[in-house]
């Protein structure tokens, strides 16, 4: 979770991430986030070191393990038939 600090430009906002000691800027073109609003950020885990986790949010962000929620990635269904015709 992150808290919106302020709108930087028309399509960017500055957010404060728990246990990350500097502000982080994210793109927000569609919704109009306001100061103090809580938002959930999604990224890929790239490294785990004991109680710290590095997540890719456009840039690498390292936060405490207890500040994250694990969500399994989407895996598309497997094809049952090949797209090409079988010889014969």
N, C-alpha and C positions, 0 to 999 in steps of 0.2 A: 504494500500500500504506500501511496505517496500523497502528500498534501500540496495543493496548488499554492504557490507563493505569489505570483503575479503574471500578467500577460506581458511577454517580451515584445512580440510583434503581432500582427494580425493573425498569423497562423502558428505561433509558438508560445508555449507557456513555460515558466520556470517552476520546478517542483522540488520539494524536499523529501528525500527518501530516508526512512528510519534507518539508523545506524550507518548511513553514508554521510560523511562530514562536509560535503559541498553540494550546492544546488545542481540540478540536472535539468536540461532543456529538452522538451519533447514537442513534436509536431501535433497540433490540434486544429485542423482546418474545418472539420464538420461541426463538432459540438462547441459550445461556448462555455468553457470551464471558467469558474469564478474563484477568487481568492478564498482559501480555506476549505475548498471542496476536496474530498477524498477520492482518489482514483486508484485503480489497480493496473499495474504495469506488467506486461508479459514479455518474457525473453527466454533465451536458451541458456541453460547452465553450461559453463565451459570449464569450471574448476571447483573442486571442493577441498578445503584445507581445514580439517578439524571442525571448528565452529564458524568458519567464514566460507561464503559461497560467492563465486564470480559469475555474474549473469551478463549476457550481451543484450543491451538495450540501445543499440546503435553504437554505443561505446561500452567498454567494459566497466561494470559497476560491482564493487565488492561490498556485500552486506552480511549481517549476522544470519546464521542458519535459521534461527527462530522467527525471522521476519518474512520467510518465504512460505509459499504454499505450492506443493508439488501437483502439477497437472500433467497428465500423460499427453504426449503429442498425438495428433491425428495421423492415422495410418490408413491410406486408401485401401479399399477392398481389392483382393486379388482377382485377376481375370480367370474365368473358368474355361474359356476357349481362346485360342490364338487368333490374332487379327488377320493372319494370312491363311489362304486356302491350303488344305492338305493335299499333297500330290496323290493322284490315283484315279 
